[in-house]
Amino acid sequence: MAVKIRLKRMGKIREAHYRVVVVDSRKKRDGRVIEEIGYYNPNTNPSVIDINSERAQYWIGVGAQPSEAVLAQLKITGDWQAAKGLEGGSTLKTLEKVDPEKAREEAIAAVQDEAEKRRAAQAKAREEAEAKAAAEAAEAETEAETPAEETEEA
């Protein structure tokens, strides 16, 4: 029996994701499988490739032939090189795992800092406007007193 490692299509129209399966080569694309060894989702950025390395290397070791698409994924995960005894490892890009609670706290702190800066800027502008208004009032008062003194002298 010729065994292949290939993709089994799942999901909706235009939103496909795939299972990496070991299957008899004569079976249909989505037919009965011997074993499911992984998962592939090309719709995310970066694409999700989750293959059980131990099982993939076992099946390659016993003669299962990967399809072109699965071969590319096995090379990315480093399983092909490990099974064939070649140099090189995984070139798989992984998403940085973010702690949602910590990210939330940082976002709240950033918003609070921005609000505090705005309040400080508004208070400073208000103080400057009051000082300017007081200076103008004092200047107007001195101007009002000056002409009265000049008329008294004349």
DOLODREN-105451 format. One record per residue: residue number from 0; residue in three letters; x, y negated, z of N, C-alpha, C in turn. Coordinates in Angstrom, 3 decimals. Layout:
<sites>
NUM	Ala	X	Y	Z	X	Y	Z	X	Y	Z
...
</sites>
This chain:
<sites>
0	Met	0.842	1.173	0.000	0.000	0.000	0.000	0.896	-1.248	0.000
1	Ala	0.642	-2.159	-0.952	1.407	-3.406	-1.037	0.778	-4.429	-0.093
2	Val	1.570	-4.882	0.858	1.067	-5.828	1.861	1.572	-7.226	1.541
3	Lys	0.664	-8.199	1.640	1.009	-9.595	1.373	0.708	-10.425	2.612
4	Ile	1.468	-11.485	2.764	1.157	-12.508	3.769	0.659	-13.696	2.967
5	Arg	-0.603	-14.069	3.172	-1.168	-15.155	2.384	-2.165	-15.957	3.213
6	Leu	-2.753	-16.962	2.565	-3.682	-17.844	3.252	-5.124	-17.390	3.045
7	Lys	-5.906	-17.490	4.091	-7.339	-17.213	4.023	-8.035	-18.549	4.237
8	Arg	-8.821	-18.981	3.242	-9.434	-20.306	3.279	-10.603	-20.328	4.251
9	Met	-10.654	-21.399	5.040	-11.738	-21.603	6.001	-12.185	-23.064	5.876
10	Gly	-13.247	-23.432	6.536	-13.658	-24.828	6.591	-14.664	-25.210	5.535
11	Lys	-14.953	-26.517	5.490	-15.959	-27.053	4.580	-15.339	-27.422	3.233
12	Ile	-16.214	-27.826	2.314	-15.757	-28.289	1.008	-14.909	-29.532	1.224
13	Arg	-13.767	-29.604	0.590	-12.809	-30.696	0.650	-12.238	-30.949	2.053
14	Glu	-12.489	-30.048	2.968	-11.901	-30.134	4.304	-11.387	-28.754	4.716
15	Ala	-10.646	-28.142	3.834	-10.200	-26.772	4.063	-9.081	-26.712	5.094
16	His	-9.098	-25.668	5.869	-7.955	-25.267	6.672	-7.797	-23.768	6.447
17	Tyr	-6.673	-23.235	6.802	-6.358	-21.869	6.407	-5.851	-21.061	7.594
18	Arg	-6.075	-19.761	7.512	-5.457	-18.826	8.435	-4.376	-18.093	7.664
19	Val	-3.252	-17.884	8.298	-2.172	-17.109	7.688	-2.430	-15.660	8.080
20	Val	-2.650	-14.808	7.066	-3.063	-13.436	7.335	-2.169	-12.432	6.611
21	Val	-2.153	-11.232	7.159	-1.492	-10.095	6.520	-2.616	-9.243	5.955
22	Val	-2.543	-8.951	4.638	-3.655	-8.287	3.973	-3.115	-7.379	2.862
23	Asp	-3.892	-6.375	2.530	-3.592	-5.529	1.370	-3.712	-6.416	0.130
24	Ser	-2.766	-6.309	-0.763	-2.729	-7.215	-1.924	-3.932	-7.030	-2.849
25	Arg	-4.621	-5.905	-2.756	-5.761	-5.664	-3.637	-7.067	-6.251	-3.095
26	Lys	-7.050	-6.743	-1.880	-8.261	-7.293	-1.271	-8.534	-8.702	-1.783
27	Lys	-9.778	-9.175	-1.604	-10.158	-10.526	-2.002	-9.448	-11.554	-1.129
28	Arg	-9.437	-12.813	-1.606	-8.754	-13.894	-0.890	-9.244	-14.002	0.551
29	Asp	-10.552	-13.953	0.731	-11.125	-14.104	2.069	-11.673	-12.785	2.594
30	Gly	-11.150	-11.673	2.073	-11.646	-10.358	2.467	-11.086	-9.893	3.795
31	Arg	-11.280	-8.588	4.049	-10.844	-7.998	5.306	-9.322	-8.024	5.418
32	Val	-8.836	-8.396	6.595	-7.391	-8.547	6.795	-6.871	-7.507	7.769
33	Ile	-5.569	-7.292	7.709	-4.922	-6.379	8.653	-4.679	-7.115	9.970
34	Glu	-4.139	-8.355	9.848	-3.824	-9.131	11.050	-3.766	-10.611	10.701
35	Glu	-4.229	-11.434	11.602	-4.080	-12.891	11.478	-2.866	-13.287	12.300
36	Ile	-1.909	-13.957	11.648	-0.678	-14.304	12.366	-0.469	-15.801	12.519
37	Gly	-1.399	-16.606	12.000	-1.184	-18.034	12.161	-2.315	-18.877	11.629
38	Tyr	-2.049	-20.176	11.623	-3.047	-21.170	11.250	-2.331	-22.307	10.520
39	Tyr	-2.984	-22.888	9.511	-2.422	-24.007	8.754	-3.528	-25.004	8.455
40	Asn	-3.318	-26.271	8.825	-4.288	-27.331	8.539	-3.564	-28.471	7.830
41	Pro	-3.758	-28.618	6.513	-3.078	-29.675	5.770	-3.765	-31.033	5.883
42	Asn	-4.917	-31.111	6.555	-5.685	-32.356	6.613	-5.184	-33.342	7.649
43	Thr	-4.354	-32.912	8.566	-3.841	-33.810	9.596	-2.495	-34.367	9.165
44	Asn	-2.036	-35.381	9.879	-0.735	-35.969	9.567	0.090	-35.990	10.832
45	Pro	1.155	-35.219	10.955	1.673	-34.228	10.025	0.801	-32.968	10.028
46	Ser	0.942	-32.177	8.988	0.147	-30.956	8.857	0.427	-30.013	10.023
47	Val	-0.584	-29.292	10.443	-0.432	-28.345	11.544	-0.064	-26.990	10.960
48	Ile	1.080	-26.481	11.381	1.512	-25.134	10.994	1.784	-24.384	12.293
49	Asp	0.968	-23.397	12.577	1.094	-22.628	13.810	1.149	-21.149	13.442
50	Ile	2.372	-20.620	13.374	2.553	-19.222	12.974	3.249	-18.479	14.107
51	Asn	2.741	-17.292	14.434	3.344	-16.442	15.451	4.652	-15.888	14.871
52	Ser	5.775	-16.451	15.307	7.084	-16.103	14.735	7.396	-14.615	14.857
53	Glu	7.101	-14.065	15.999	7.430	-12.650	16.233	6.711	-11.745	15.230
54	Arg	5.406	-11.972	15.045	4.627	-11.145	14.132	5.014	-11.397	12.677
55	Ala	5.306	-12.650	12.315	5.702	-12.959	10.936	7.018	-12.257	10.599
56	Gln	7.973	-12.309	11.511	9.253	-11.655	11.267	9.095	-10.138	11.207
57	Tyr	8.198	-9.584	12.024	7.944	-8.154	11.971	7.427	-7.765	10.591
58	Trp	6.398	-8.469	10.105	5.792	-8.109	8.820	6.763	-8.313	7.663
59	Ile	7.586	-9.337	7.735	8.602	-9.530	6.681	9.611	-8.380	6.745
60	Gly	9.953	-7.982	7.976	10.902	-6.882	8.172	10.406	-5.551	7.629
61	Val	9.101	-5.308	7.657	8.568	-4.033	7.168	8.166	-4.115	5.698
62	Gly	8.439	-5.244	5.044	8.264	-5.318	3.601	7.104	-6.147	3.085
63	Ala	6.392	-6.853	3.924	5.289	-7.686	3.446	5.851	-8.868	2.657
64	Gln	5.220	-9.158	1.534	5.683	-10.240	0.666	4.808	-11.479	0.880
65	Pro	5.410	-12.605	1.238	4.601	-13.820	1.417	4.256	-14.464	0.082
66	Ser	3.102	-15.105	0.019	2.744	-15.876	-1.175	3.622	-17.128	-1.199
67	Glu	3.572	-17.880	-2.303	4.419	-19.071	-2.417	4.108	-20.084	-1.325
68	Ala	2.833	-20.322	-1.068	2.441	-21.300	-0.055	2.903	-20.869	1.335
69	Val	2.740	-19.592	1.653	3.153	-19.088	2.961	4.675	-19.070	3.060
70	Leu	5.363	-18.765	1.976	6.822	-18.777	1.982	7.341	-20.173	2.328
71	Ala	6.727	-21.196	1.747	7.132	-22.575	2.052	6.920	-22.871	3.537
72	Gln	5.821	-22.414	4.101	5.555	-22.639	5.523	6.529	-21.864	6.402
73	Leu	6.834	-20.639	6.006	7.784	-19.833	6.780	9.173	-20.456	6.767
74	Lys	9.530	-21.087	5.656	10.827	-21.778	5.599	10.816	-23.013	6.487
75	Ile	9.689	-23.707	6.538	9.587	-24.890	7.395	9.686	-24.501	8.865
76	Thr	9.010	-23.420	9.242	9.044	-22.992	10.645	10.339	-22.271	11.009
77	Gly	11.116	-21.858	10.015	12.382	-21.176	10.270	12.246	-19.678	10.388
78	Asp	11.043	-19.138	10.229	10.827	-17.696	10.371	11.434	-16.911	9.205
79	Trp	11.413	-17.465	8.019	11.974	-16.783	6.849	13.476	-16.603	7.024
80	Gln	14.149	-17.681	7.446	15.596	-17.601	7.644	15.936	-16.601	8.753
81	Ala	15.144	-16.601	9.825	15.402	-15.680	10.930	15.193	-14.233	10.494
82	Ala	14.149	-13.972	9.710	13.861	-12.601	9.272	14.917	-12.098	8.293
83	Lys	15.449	-12.981	7.463	16.439	-12.585	6.465	17.872	-12.724	6.965
84	Gly	18.051	-13.237	8.182	19.388	-13.384	8.750	20.170	-14.532	8.144
85	Leu	19.489	-15.539	7.659	20.145	-16.704	7.061	20.358	-17.795	8.100
86	Glu	21.261	-18.723	7.754	21.495	-19.877	8.631	20.388	-20.894	8.424
87	Gly	20.156	-21.688	9.421	19.143	-22.738	9.320	17.994	-22.429	10.249
88	Gly	17.393	-23.501	10.709	16.301	-23.313	11.652	15.049	-24.022	11.188
89	Ser	14.259	-24.348	12.129	12.977	-24.981	11.873	13.155	-26.444	11.478
90	Thr	12.416	-26.864	10.453	12.374	-28.277	10.076	10.970	-28.819	10.324
91	Leu	10.254	-28.134	11.194	8.875	-28.490	11.487	8.830	-29.777	12.298
92	Lys	8.052	-30.749	11.823	7.857	-31.998	12.554	6.722	-31.780	13.535
93	Thr	6.933	-32.212	14.749	5.887	-32.054	15.750	5.417	-33.415	16.211
94	Leu	4.165	-33.475	16.582	3.615	-34.704	17.130	4.116	-34.880	18.550
95	Glu	4.398	-36.128	18.893	4.801	-36.415	20.253	3.568	-36.302	21.136
96	Lys	3.679	-35.491	22.160	2.528	-35.296	23.036	2.415	-36.510	23.959
97	Val	1.246	-37.117	23.939	1.006	-38.315	24.714	0.060	-37.983	25.853
98	Asp	0.441	-38.406	27.054	-0.431	-38.236	28.201	-1.527	-39.290	28.109
99	Pro	-2.781	-38.888	27.912	-3.842	-39.876	27.701	-4.040	-40.805	28.893
100	Glu	-3.861	-40.297	30.099	-4.041	-41.146	31.290	-2.946	-42.215	31.357
101	Lys	-1.723	-41.822	31.070	-0.611	-42.774	31.088	-0.783	-43.811	29.973
102	Ala	-1.192	-43.373	28.789	-1.413	-44.298	27.676	-2.523	-45.282	28.021
103	Arg	-3.564	-44.802	28.679	-4.680	-45.668	29.083	-4.199	-46.713	30.076
104	Glu	-3.413	-46.299	31.064	-2.899	-47.232	32.068	-2.001	-48.288	31.425
105	Glu	-1.153	-47.875	30.478	-0.279	-48.827	29.789	-1.094	-49.830	28.980
106	Ala	-2.146	-49.360	28.327	-2.994	-50.254	27.540	-3.700	-51.257	28.447
107	Ile	-4.186	-50.797	29.594	-4.852	-51.689	30.540	-3.869	-52.729	31.060
108	Ala	-2.652	-52.301	31.404	-1.642	-53.234	31.900	-1.296	-54.276	30.836
109	Ala	-1.198	-53.852	29.577	-0.885	-54.789	28.496	-1.993	-55.818	28.331
110	Val	-3.242	-55.380	28.404	-4.375	-56.309	28.277	-4.401	-57.275	29.452
111	Gln	-4.142	-56.773	30.655	-4.131	-57.638	31.830	-3.006	-58.667	31.753
112	Asp	-1.824	-58.261	31.291	-0.707	-59.199	31.131	-1.060	-60.291	30.132
113	Glu	-1.669	-59.904	29.023	-2.059	-60.878	27.999	-3.091	-61.863	28.561
114	Ala	-4.059	-61.348	29.324	-5.078	-62.213	29.923	-4.440	-63.184	30.925
115	Glu	-3.499	-62.703	31.699	-2.814	-63.559	32.680	-2.016	-64.654	31.973
116	Lys	-1.372	-64.318	30.870	-0.626	-65.325	30.095	-1.580	-66.380	29.547
117	Arg	-2.743	-65.940	29.050	-3.730	-66.900	28.533	-4.229	-67.812	29.647
118	Arg	-4.535	-67.259	30.821	-5.002	-68.069	31.945	-3.947	-69.082	32.358
119	Ala	-2.688	-68.654	32.404	-1.598	-69.565	32.782	-1.455	-70.683	31.752
120	Ala	-1.564	-70.338	30.464	-1.452	-71.354	29.412	-2.613	-72.343	29.502
121	Gln	-3.826	-71.856	29.776	-4.981	-72.743	29.904	-4.838	-73.649	31.119
122	Ala	-4.345	-73.108	32.235	-4.153	-73.920	33.440	-3.101	-74.998	33.192
123	Lys	-2.035	-74.637	32.520	-0.983	-75.608	32.212	-1.521	-76.699	31.294
124	Ala	-2.295	-76.310	30.283	-2.881	-77.293	29.373	-3.849	-78.202	30.116
125	Arg	-4.628	-77.646	31.030	-5.571	-78.434	31.820	-4.821	-79.438	32.699
126	Glu	-3.722	-78.983	33.347	-2.924	-79.880	34.195	-2.303	-81.009	33.369
127	Glu	-1.798	-80.669	32.184	-1.205	-81.694	31.320	-2.255	-82.700	30.870
128	Ala	-3.452	-82.203	30.553	-4.529	-83.101	30.123	-4.941	-84.011	31.277
129	Glu	-5.032	-83.478	32.489	-5.390	-84.300	33.649	-4.305	-85.333	33.935
130	Ala	-3.043	-84.926	33.834	-1.933	-85.860	34.075	-1.935	-86.959	33.024
131	Lys	-2.192	-86.596	31.787	-2.235	-87.582	30.702	-3.398	-88.544	30.916
132	Ala	-4.548	-88.005	31.313	-5.718	-88.846	31.561	-5.457	-89.787	32.730
133	Ala	-4.807	-89.292	33.777	-4.482	-90.134	34.930	-3.495	-91.219	34.540
134	Ala	-2.516	-90.874	33.708	-1.528	-91.861	33.261	-2.198	-92.925	32.404
135	Glu	-3.084	-92.510	31.528	-3.804	-93.474	30.684	-4.696	-94.372	31.532
136	Ala	-5.337	-93.819	32.549	-6.188	-94.614	33.433	-5.356	-95.628	34.205
137	Ala	-4.198	-95.200	34.692	-3.314	-96.115	35.427	-2.796	-97.203	34.497
138	Glu	-2.465	-96.855	33.270	-1.982	-97.833	32.297	-3.093	-98.828	31.954
139	Ala	-4.297	-98.344	31.782	-5.430	-99.224	31.491	-5.708	-100.141	32.670
140	Glu	-5.552	-99.631	33.871	-5.771	-100.430	35.078	-4.729	-101.526	35.196
141	Thr	-3.474	-101.194	34.893	-2.423	-102.209	34.955	-2.608	-103.248	33.858
142	Glu	-3.087	-102.834	32.691	-3.350	-103.787	31.612	-4.506	-104.713	31.987
143	Ala	-5.481	-104.162	32.673	-6.629	-104.980	33.098	-6.198	-106.009	34.138
144	Glu	-5.279	-105.638	35.016	-4.798	-106.566	36.038	-3.868	-107.614	35.443
145	Thr	-3.067	-107.266	34.472	-2.093	-108.193	33.895	-2.758	-109.393	33.223
146	Pro	-3.763	-109.252	32.375	-4.362	-110.428	31.768	-5.064	-111.305	32.815
147	Ala	-5.587	-110.739	33.863	-6.240	-111.548	34.882	-5.214	-112.419	35.586
148	Glu	-4.047	-111.902	35.859	-2.980	-112.681	36.494	-2.510	-113.800	35.581
149	Glu	-2.419	-113.487	34.291	-1.975	-114.512	33.335	-2.991	-115.640	33.244
150	Thr	-4.247	-115.358	33.299	-5.263	-116.415	33.237	-5.266	-117.242	34.505
151	Glu	-4.948	-116.659	35.645	-4.889	-117.402	36.892	-3.722	-118.360	36.860
152	Glu	-2.627	-117.984	36.287	-1.443	-118.824	36.212	-1.675	-119.975	35.251
153	Ala	-2.440	-119.801	34.257	-2.656	-120.848	33.271	-3.643	-121.844	33.758
</sites>
